[in-house]
Amino acid sequence: MGTSFKENLRDYLDYKDITIKELAFQTGIPKRSIENYLNARSSMPPADYACKIEKALGTTVEYLVNHEQPLEISPLPNISIEAMQIAQTYQRLSKKDQLVIQRVIEAFEK
């Protein structure tokens, strides 16, 4: 991954195999704005756009900006990016939805 927002965003788009057009559609952010975040004179998106991008890509703003995991999720050895994304999504769920997920996991463990 890169060291800047534009590099991290580009890497994540490539990793997820998402085009700029698809990201624009998923987020409601104009395609031209996303292109501006990725070009040589890149700018940082406003907070509301950054949150839309994080949600669409299943990552965090912290990761896109600083290439750092948020404090509540510490990097663990042998944990895939997909598992980290599942954990991040789980944390954003309501307590009721988290309980449903826990029950589904328990059912698979039997």
N, CA, C and O atoms as a GROMACS GRO file, in nm:
protein
  440
    1MET      N    1   0.084  -0.118   0.000
    1MET     CA    2   0.000   0.000   0.000
    1MET      C    3   0.088   0.125   0.000
    1MET      O    4   0.206   0.121   0.037
    2GLY      N    5   0.029   0.233  -0.041
    2GLY     CA    6   0.102   0.358  -0.053
    2GLY      C    7   0.110   0.434   0.078
    2GLY      O    8   0.073   0.385   0.185
    3THR      N    9   0.160   0.555   0.066
    3THR     CA   10   0.177   0.638   0.184
    3THR      C   11   0.085   0.759   0.183
    3THR      O   12   0.085   0.837   0.278
    4SER      N   13   0.008   0.776   0.077
    4SER     CA   14  -0.083   0.890   0.070
    4SER      C   15  -0.225   0.841   0.043
    4SER      O   16  -0.246   0.726   0.005
    5PHE      N   17  -0.320   0.931   0.063
    5PHE     CA   18  -0.460   0.895   0.039
    5PHE      C   19  -0.479   0.845  -0.103
    5PHE      O   20  -0.542   0.742  -0.125
    6LYS      N   21  -0.424   0.918  -0.201
    6LYS     CA   22  -0.446   0.879  -0.340
    6LYS      C   23  -0.386   0.742  -0.368
    6LYS      O   24  -0.448   0.662  -0.439
    7GLU      N   25  -0.266   0.712  -0.314
    7GLU     CA   26  -0.205   0.582  -0.337
    7GLU      C   27  -0.285   0.470  -0.269
    7GLU      O   28  -0.308   0.364  -0.326
    8ASN      N   29  -0.328   0.497  -0.146
    8ASN     CA   30  -0.406   0.396  -0.073
    8ASN      C   31  -0.540   0.373  -0.138
    8ASN      O   32  -0.586   0.259  -0.147
    9LEU      N   33  -0.605   0.480  -0.185
    9LEU     CA   34  -0.733   0.465  -0.254
    9LEU      C   35  -0.714   0.387  -0.383
    9LEU      O   36  -0.792   0.296  -0.412
   10ARG      N   37  -0.613   0.420  -0.461
   10ARG     CA   38  -0.586   0.350  -0.586
   10ARG      C   39  -0.560   0.201  -0.558
   10ARG      O   40  -0.614   0.114  -0.627
   11ASP      N   41  -0.477   0.173  -0.458
   11ASP     CA   42  -0.446   0.034  -0.424
   11ASP      C   43  -0.571  -0.042  -0.382
   11ASP      O   44  -0.590  -0.158  -0.418
   12TYR      N   45  -0.656   0.024  -0.305
   12TYR     CA   46  -0.778  -0.043  -0.258
   12TYR      C   47  -0.876  -0.066  -0.372
   12TYR      O   48  -0.942  -0.170  -0.377
   13LEU      N   49  -0.887   0.029  -0.462
   13LEU     CA   50  -0.972   0.010  -0.580
   13LEU      C   51  -0.922  -0.108  -0.662
   13LEU      O   52  -1.001  -0.190  -0.709
   14ASP      N   53  -0.791  -0.117  -0.680
   14ASP     CA   54  -0.733  -0.230  -0.753
   14ASP      C   55  -0.758  -0.361  -0.680
   14ASP      O   56  -0.796  -0.461  -0.740
   15TYR      N   57  -0.736  -0.360  -0.549
   15TYR     CA   58  -0.756  -0.482  -0.468
   15TYR      C   59  -0.900  -0.531  -0.476
   15TYR      O   60  -0.924  -0.652  -0.489
   16LYS      N   61  -0.995  -0.439  -0.469
   16LYS     CA   62  -1.136  -0.475  -0.473
   16LYS      C   63  -1.188  -0.490  -0.616
   16LYS      O   64  -1.302  -0.531  -0.637
   17ASP      N   65  -1.104  -0.457  -0.714
   17ASP     CA   66  -1.142  -0.462  -0.855
   17ASP      C   67  -1.266  -0.376  -0.881
   17ASP      O   68  -1.362  -0.420  -0.944
   18ILE      N   69  -1.259  -0.253  -0.831
   18ILE     CA   70  -1.368  -0.156  -0.847
   18ILE      C   71  -1.317  -0.041  -0.933
   18ILE      O   72  -1.209   0.012  -0.909
   19THR      N   73  -1.395  -0.003  -1.031
   19THR     CA   74  -1.358   0.110  -1.117
   19THR      C   75  -1.401   0.241  -1.049
   19THR      O   76  -1.480   0.242  -0.955
   20ILE      N   77  -1.346   0.349  -1.100
   20ILE     CA   78  -1.384   0.482  -1.050
   20ILE      C   79  -1.534   0.504  -1.073
   20ILE      O   80  -1.603   0.558  -0.986
   21LYS      N   81  -1.582   0.461  -1.188
   21LYS     CA   82  -1.723   0.477  -1.220
   21LYS      C   83  -1.811   0.400  -1.121
   21LYS      O   84  -1.914   0.450  -1.076
   22GLU      N   85  -1.769   0.277  -1.087
   22GLU     CA   86  -1.846   0.196  -0.991
   22GLU      C   87  -1.845   0.261  -0.852
   22GLU      O   88  -1.947   0.264  -0.784
   23LEU      N   89  -1.728   0.312  -0.811
   23LEU     CA   90  -1.720   0.378  -0.680
   23LEU      C   91  -1.808   0.502  -0.678
   23LEU      O   92  -1.875   0.529  -0.579
   24ALA      N   93  -1.809   0.577  -0.787
   24ALA     CA   94  -1.894   0.695  -0.795
   24ALA      C   95  -2.041   0.656  -0.781
   24ALA      O   96  -2.116   0.722  -0.710
   25PHE      N   97  -2.080   0.549  -0.847
   25PHE     CA   98  -2.219   0.503  -0.839
   25PHE      C   99  -2.254   0.457  -0.698
   25PHE      O  100  -2.360   0.492  -0.646
   26GLN      N  101  -2.164   0.380  -0.635
   26GLN     CA  102  -2.191   0.327  -0.501
   26GLN      C  103  -2.197   0.436  -0.395
   26GLN      O  104  -2.271   0.424  -0.298
   27THR      N  105  -2.120   0.542  -0.414
   27THR     CA  106  -2.111   0.646  -0.311
   27THR      C  107  -2.196   0.769  -0.340
   27THR      O  108  -2.229   0.845  -0.248
   28GLY      N  109  -2.233   0.788  -0.465
   28GLY     CA  110  -2.303   0.911  -0.502
   28GLY      C  111  -2.208   1.030  -0.518
   28GLY      O  112  -2.253   1.144  -0.533
   29ILE      N  113  -2.079   1.002  -0.514
   29ILE     CA  114  -1.979   1.107  -0.533
   29ILE      C  115  -1.954   1.123  -0.683
   29ILE      O  116  -1.940   1.023  -0.753
   30PRO      N  117  -1.948   1.246  -0.732
   30PRO     CA  118  -1.923   1.263  -0.875
   30PRO      C  119  -1.793   1.194  -0.918
   30PRO      O  120  -1.692   1.199  -0.847
   31LYS      N  121  -1.797   1.129  -1.034
   31LYS     CA  122  -1.681   1.058  -1.087
   31LYS      C  123  -1.561   1.152  -1.097
   31LYS      O  124  -1.449   1.113  -1.066
   32ARG      N  125  -1.585   1.273  -1.140
   32ARG     CA  126  -1.477   1.371  -1.154
   32ARG      C  127  -1.410   1.399  -1.020
   32ARG      O  128  -1.288   1.417  -1.015
   33SER      N  129  -1.486   1.404  -0.912
   33SER     CA  130  -1.427   1.427  -0.780
   33SER      C  131  -1.333   1.313  -0.743
   33SER      O  132  -1.223   1.337  -0.694
   34ILE      N  133  -1.377   1.189  -0.766
   34ILE     CA  134  -1.293   1.073  -0.734
   34ILE      C  135  -1.167   1.076  -0.819
   34ILE      O  136  -1.058   1.047  -0.769
   35GLU      N  137  -1.181   1.112  -0.947
   35GLU     CA  138  -1.063   1.124  -1.033
   35GLU      C  139  -0.966   1.228  -0.977
   35GLU      O  140  -0.844   1.210  -0.983
   36ASN      N  141  -1.020   1.337  -0.923
   36ASN     CA  142  -0.934   1.440  -0.864
   36ASN      C  143  -0.858   1.387  -0.742
   36ASN      O  144  -0.744   1.426  -0.720
   37TYR      N  145  -0.920   1.299  -0.664
   37TYR     CA  146  -0.852   1.242  -0.548
   37TYR      C  147  -0.738   1.150  -0.589
   37TYR      O  148  -0.648   1.123  -0.510
   38LEU      N  149  -0.744   1.101  -0.713
   38LEU     CA  150  -0.644   1.004  -0.762
   38LEU      C  151  -0.538   1.065  -0.853
   38LEU      O  152  -0.440   0.998  -0.886
   39ASN      N  153  -0.556   1.190  -0.895
   39ASN     CA  154  -0.462   1.246  -0.991
   39ASN      C  155  -0.337   1.304  -0.925
   39ASN      O  156  -0.325   1.304  -0.802
   40ALA      N  157  -0.246   1.353  -1.008
   40ALA     CA  158  -0.116   1.403  -0.960
   40ALA      C  159  -0.131   1.516  -0.860
   40ALA      O  160  -0.050   1.529  -0.768
   41ARG      N  161  -0.231   1.597  -0.876
   41ARG     CA  162  -0.256   1.708  -0.783
   41ARG      C  163  -0.367   1.671  -0.686
   41ARG      O  164  -0.456   1.751  -0.658
   42SER      N  165  -0.360   1.552  -0.637
   42SER     CA  166  -0.470   1.498  -0.556
   42SER      C  167  -0.504   1.587  -0.438
   42SER      O  168  -0.418   1.653  -0.380
   43SER      N  169  -0.631   1.586  -0.405
   43SER     CA  170  -0.679   1.657  -0.288
   43SER      C  171  -0.748   1.556  -0.198
   43SER      O  172  -0.789   1.449  -0.243
   44MET      N  173  -0.762   1.588  -0.073
   44MET     CA  174  -0.832   1.502   0.021
   44MET      C  175  -0.981   1.530   0.009
   44MET      O  176  -1.022   1.645  -0.007
   45PRO      N  177  -1.062   1.426   0.015
   45PRO     CA  178  -1.206   1.448   0.009
   45PRO      C  179  -1.256   1.507   0.140
   45PRO      O  180  -1.193   1.490   0.244
   46PRO      N  181  -1.371   1.576   0.135
   46PRO     CA  182  -1.432   1.622   0.260
   46PRO      C  183  -1.474   1.500   0.342
   46PRO      O  184  -1.488   1.390   0.288
   47ALA      N  185  -1.495   1.520   0.470
   47ALA     CA  186  -1.525   1.410   0.563
   47ALA      C  187  -1.644   1.325   0.518
   47ALA      O  188  -1.638   1.203   0.528
   48ASP      N  189  -1.751   1.389   0.469
   48ASP     CA  190  -1.868   1.310   0.429
   48ASP      C  191  -1.837   1.220   0.310
   48ASP      O  192  -1.887   1.108   0.303
   49TYR      N  193  -1.756   1.267   0.217
   49TYR     CA  194  -1.716   1.184   0.103
   49TYR      C  195  -1.622   1.072   0.149
   49TYR      O  196  -1.634   0.959   0.103
   50ALA      N  197  -1.530   1.105   0.238
   50ALA     CA  198  -1.437   1.002   0.288
   50ALA      C  199  -1.514   0.889   0.357
   50ALA      O  200  -1.478   0.772   0.342
   51CYS      N  201  -1.618   0.924   0.431
   51CYS     CA  202  -1.700   0.822   0.498
   51CYS      C  203  -1.776   0.736   0.397
   51CYS      O  204  -1.790   0.615   0.416
   52LYS      N  205  -1.824   0.797   0.290
   52LYS     CA  206  -1.892   0.720   0.186
   52LYS      C  207  -1.795   0.625   0.116
   52LYS      O  208  -1.831   0.511   0.085
   53ILE      N  209  -1.673   0.672   0.092
   53ILE     CA  210  -1.571   0.588   0.028
   53ILE      C  211  -1.534   0.472   0.118
   53ILE      O  212  -1.522   0.358   0.072
   54GLU      N  213  -1.514   0.499   0.247
   54GLU     CA  214  -1.477   0.393   0.340
   54GLU      C  215  -1.584   0.285   0.344
   54GLU      O  216  -1.553   0.166   0.346
   55LYS      N  217  -1.709   0.326   0.346
   55LYS     CA  218  -1.818   0.229   0.352
   55LYS      C  219  -1.826   0.146   0.224
   55LYS      O  220  -1.844   0.024   0.231
   56ALA      N  221  -1.811   0.210   0.110
   56ALA     CA  222  -1.819   0.138  -0.017
   56ALA      C  223  -1.704   0.039  -0.034
   56ALA      O  224  -1.722  -0.068  -0.092
   57LEU      N  225  -1.587   0.074   0.019
   57LEU     CA  226  -1.470  -0.014   0.003
   57LEU      C  227  -1.454  -0.112   0.118
   57LEU      O  228  -1.372  -0.204   0.111
   58GLY      N  229  -1.531  -0.094   0.225
   58GLY     CA  230  -1.519  -0.184   0.339
   58GLY      C  231  -1.389  -0.166   0.414
   58GLY      O  232  -1.331  -0.263   0.463
   59THR      N  233  -1.344  -0.043   0.424
   59THR     CA  234  -1.221  -0.013   0.496
   59THR      C  235  -1.248   0.102   0.591
   59THR      O  236  -1.364   0.128   0.624
   60THR      N  237  -1.146   0.171   0.636
   60THR     CA  238  -1.164   0.285   0.724
   60THR      C  239  -1.095   0.407   0.666
   60THR      O  240  -1.003   0.396   0.585
   61VAL      N  241  -1.140   0.524   0.709
   61VAL     CA  242  -1.075   0.648   0.667
   61VAL      C  243  -0.930   0.647   0.716
   61VAL      O  244  -0.839   0.688   0.644
   62GLU      N  245  -0.909   0.600   0.840
   62GLU     CA  246  -0.773   0.594   0.895
   62GLU      C  247  -0.681   0.516   0.803
   62GLU      O  248  -0.566   0.555   0.781
   63TYR      N  249  -0.732   0.405   0.750
   63TYR     CA  250  -0.651   0.322   0.663
   63TYR      C  251  -0.621   0.393   0.532
   63TYR      O  252  -0.508   0.388   0.483
   64LEU      N  253  -0.720   0.459   0.476
   64LEU     CA  254  -0.699   0.530   0.349
   64LEU      C  255  -0.607   0.650   0.364
   64LEU      O  256  -0.526   0.678   0.275
   65VAL      N  257  -0.617   0.720   0.476
   65VAL     CA  258  -0.536   0.840   0.496
   65VAL      C  259  -0.395   0.806   0.540
   65VAL      O  260  -0.297   0.856   0.484
   66ASN      N  261  -0.384   0.721   0.641
   66ASN     CA  262  -0.254   0.695   0.704
   66ASN      C  263  -0.200   0.556   0.683
   66ASN      O  264  -0.090   0.525   0.729
   67HIS      N  265  -0.275   0.470   0.615
   67HIS     CA  266  -0.240   0.328   0.601
   67HIS      C  267  -0.222   0.266   0.739
   67HIS      O  268  -0.133   0.185   0.762
   68GLU      N  269  -0.311   0.306   0.832
   68GLU     CA  270  -0.307   0.252   0.968
   68GLU      C  271  -0.442   0.194   1.001
   68GLU      O  272  -0.546   0.245   0.960
   69GLN      N  273  -0.439   0.086   1.076
   69GLN     CA  274  -0.563   0.028   1.126
   69GLN      C  275  -0.614   0.117   1.239
   69GLN      O  276  -0.533   0.174   1.313
   70PRO      N  277  -0.745   0.129   1.255
   70PRO     CA  278  -0.797   0.206   1.368
   70PRO      C  279  -0.758   0.139   1.498
   70PRO      O  280  -0.730   0.019   1.502
   71LEU      N  281  -0.756   0.216   1.604
   71LEU     CA  282  -0.712   0.165   1.734
   71LEU      C  283  -0.793   0.046   1.783
   71LEU      O  284  -0.738  -0.044   1.846
   72GLU      N  285  -0.923   0.044   1.755
   72GLU     CA  286  -1.005  -0.065   1.806
   72GLU      C  287  -0.978  -0.198   1.738
   72GLU      O  288  -1.021  -0.302   1.788
   73ILE      N  289  -0.909  -0.198   1.625
   73ILE     CA  290  -0.874  -0.322   1.558
   73ILE      C  291  -0.723  -0.323   1.542
   73ILE      O  292  -0.669  -0.256   1.454
   74SER      N  293  -0.656  -0.399   1.626
   74SER     CA  294  -0.511  -0.406   1.616
   74SER      C  295  -0.473  -0.515   1.518
   74SER      O  296  -0.536  -0.621   1.514
   75PRO      N  297  -0.370  -0.490   1.439
   75PRO     CA  298  -0.327  -0.592   1.344
   75PRO      C  299  -0.282  -0.718   1.418
   75PRO      O  300  -0.203  -0.710   1.513
   76LEU      N  301  -0.329  -0.832   1.375
   76LEU     CA  302  -0.292  -0.959   1.433
   76LEU      C  303  -0.226  -1.045   1.326
   76LEU      O  304  -0.264  -1.038   1.209
   77PRO      N  305  -0.127  -1.125   1.366
   77PRO     CA  306  -0.065  -1.211   1.265
   77PRO      C  307  -0.167  -1.311   1.210
   77PRO      O  308  -0.255  -1.358   1.282
   78ASN      N  309  -0.153  -1.341   1.084
   78ASN     CA  310  -0.236  -1.442   1.017
   78ASN      C  311  -0.383  -1.403   1.004
   78ASN      O  312  -0.467  -1.490   0.984
   79ILE      N  313  -0.414  -1.276   1.014
   79ILE     CA  314  -0.551  -1.228   0.994
   79ILE      C  315  -0.556  -1.163   0.856
   79ILE      O  316  -0.481  -1.070   0.827
   80SER      N  317  -0.645  -1.212   0.772
   80SER     CA  318  -0.654  -1.160   0.636
   80SER      C  319  -0.723  -1.024   0.634
   80SER      O  320  -0.790  -0.985   0.730
   81ILE      N  321  -0.705  -0.953   0.525
   81ILE     CA  322  -0.774  -0.825   0.507
   81ILE      C  323  -0.924  -0.847   0.511
   81ILE      O  324  -0.998  -0.766   0.568
   82GLU      N  325  -0.971  -0.956   0.451
   82GLU     CA  326  -1.114  -0.986   0.450
   82GLU      C  327  -1.168  -1.004   0.591
   82GLU      O  328  -1.276  -0.954   0.623
   83ALA      N  329  -1.093  -1.074   0.677
   83ALA     CA  330  -1.136  -1.095   0.816
   83ALA      C  331  -1.138  -0.962   0.891
   83ALA      O  332  -1.228  -0.939   0.972
   84MET      N  333  -1.041  -0.875   0.864
   84MET     CA  334  -1.040  -0.742   0.927
   84MET      C  335  -1.160  -0.661   0.882
   84MET      O  336  -1.221  -0.590   0.963
   85GLN      N  337  -1.195  -0.671   0.754
   85GLN     CA  338  -1.310  -0.597   0.703
   85GLN      C  339  -1.439  -0.649   0.765
   85GLN      O  340  -1.529  -0.570   0.796
   86ILE      N  341  -1.449  -0.780   0.783
   86ILE     CA  342  -1.568  -0.837   0.848
   86ILE      C  343  -1.578  -0.784   0.990
   86ILE      O  344  -1.687  -0.747   1.035
   87ALA      N  345  -1.467  -0.781   1.060
   87ALA     CA  346  -1.468  -0.730   1.198
   87ALA      C  347  -1.508  -0.583   1.203
   87ALA      O  348  -1.583  -0.541   1.290
   88GLN      N  349  -1.458  -0.504   1.108
   88GLN     CA  350  -1.493  -0.362   1.104
   88GLN      C  351  -1.642  -0.343   1.075
   88GLN      O  352  -1.707  -0.259   1.136
   89THR      N  353  -1.694  -0.421   0.983
   89THR     CA  354  -1.836  -0.414   0.951
   89THR      C  355  -1.919  -0.455   1.072
   89THR      O  356  -2.019  -0.390   1.105
   90TYR      N  357  -1.878  -0.562   1.138
   90TYR     CA  358  -1.948  -0.611   1.258
   90TYR      C  359  -1.955  -0.501   1.364
   90TYR      O  360  -2.058  -0.483   1.428
   91GLN      N  361  -1.846  -0.428   1.384
   91GLN     CA  362  -1.843  -0.322   1.485
   91GLN      C  363  -1.941  -0.209   1.454
   91GLN      O  364  -1.987  -0.141   1.545
   92ARG      N  365  -1.973  -0.190   1.327
   92ARG     CA  366  -2.066  -0.082   1.290
   92ARG      C  367  -2.211  -0.124   1.302
   92ARG      O  368  -2.301  -0.040   1.291
   93LEU      N  369  -2.236  -0.254   1.324
   93LEU     CA  370  -2.374  -0.303   1.336
   93LEU      C  371  -2.434  -0.266   1.471
   93LEU      O  372  -2.362  -0.239   1.568
   94SER      N  373  -2.566  -0.266   1.477
   94SER     CA  374  -2.634  -0.246   1.604
   94SER      C  375  -2.610  -0.368   1.692
   94SER      O  376  -2.574  -0.475   1.642
   95LYS      N  377  -2.629  -0.353   1.821
   95LYS     CA  378  -2.611  -0.466   1.915
   95LYS      C  379  -2.704  -0.581   1.878
   95LYS      O  380  -2.667  -0.697   1.888
   96LYS      N  381  -2.824  -0.548   1.836
   96LYS     CA  382  -2.920  -0.652   1.796
   96LYS      C  383  -2.868  -0.731   1.677
   96LYS      O  384  -2.875  -0.854   1.677
   97ASP      N  385  -2.817  -0.661   1.576
   97ASP     CA  386  -2.763  -0.729   1.458
   97ASP      C  387  -2.637  -0.808   1.492
   97ASP      O  388  -2.614  -0.915   1.436
   98GLN      N  389  -2.554  -0.756   1.584
   98GLN     CA  390  -2.436  -0.830   1.627
   98GLN      C  391  -2.476  -0.963   1.692
   98GLN      O  392  -2.410  -1.065   1.670
   99LEU      N  393  -2.582  -0.961   1.770
   99LEU     CA  394  -2.630  -1.084   1.834
   99LEU      C  395  -2.674  -1.186   1.729
   99LEU      O  396  -2.648  -1.305   1.743
  100VAL      N  397  -2.741  -1.139   1.625
  100VAL     CA  398  -2.784  -1.229   1.517
  100VAL      C  399  -2.661  -1.293   1.453
  100VAL      O  400  -2.659  -1.414   1.428
  101ILE      N  401  -2.560  -1.213   1.425
  101ILE     CA  402  -2.438  -1.265   1.364
  101ILE      C  403  -2.371  -1.367   1.456
  101ILE      O  404  -2.324  -1.471   1.410
  102GLN      N  405  -2.367  -1.339   1.584
  102GLN     CA  406  -2.307  -1.433   1.680
  102GLN      C  407  -2.381  -1.566   1.677
  102GLN      O  408  -2.318  -1.672   1.682
  103ARG      N  409  -2.512  -1.560   1.669
  103ARG     CA  410  -2.590  -1.685   1.666
  103ARG      C  411  -2.567  -1.763   1.537
  103ARG      O  412  -2.561  -1.886   1.539
  104VAL      N  413  -2.553  -1.693   1.426
  104VAL     CA  414  -2.524  -1.760   1.299
  104VAL      C  415  -2.388  -1.830   1.307
  104VAL      O  416  -2.373  -1.945   1.264
  105ILE      N  417  -2.290  -1.761   1.360
  105ILE     CA  418  -2.155  -1.821   1.374
  105ILE      C  419  -2.161  -1.943   1.465
  105ILE      O  420  -2.102  -2.047   1.434
  106GLU      N  421  -2.231  -1.931   1.576
  106GLU     CA  422  -2.245  -2.045   1.668
  106GLU      C  423  -2.312  -2.165   1.600
  106GLU      O  424  -2.275  -2.280   1.625
  107ALA      N  425  -2.408  -2.137   1.514
  107ALA     CA  426  -2.476  -2.246   1.441
  107ALA      C  427  -2.379  -2.318   1.347
  107ALA      O  428  -2.388  -2.440   1.330
  108PHE      N  429  -2.287  -2.244   1.286
  108PHE     CA  430  -2.188  -2.305   1.198
  108PHE      C  431  -2.085  -2.386   1.274
  108PHE      O  432  -2.029  -2.482   1.222
  109GLU      N  433  -2.060  -2.347   1.399
  109GLU     CA  434  -1.959  -2.416   1.479
  109GLU      C  435  -2.004  -2.554   1.525
  109GLU      O  436  -1.922  -2.637   1.562
  110LYS      N  437  -2.135  -2.579   1.523
  110LYS     CA  438  -2.189  -2.706   1.572
  110LYS      C  439  -2.170  -2.817   1.474
  110LYS      O  440  -2.210  -2.930   1.501
   0.00000   0.00000   0.00000
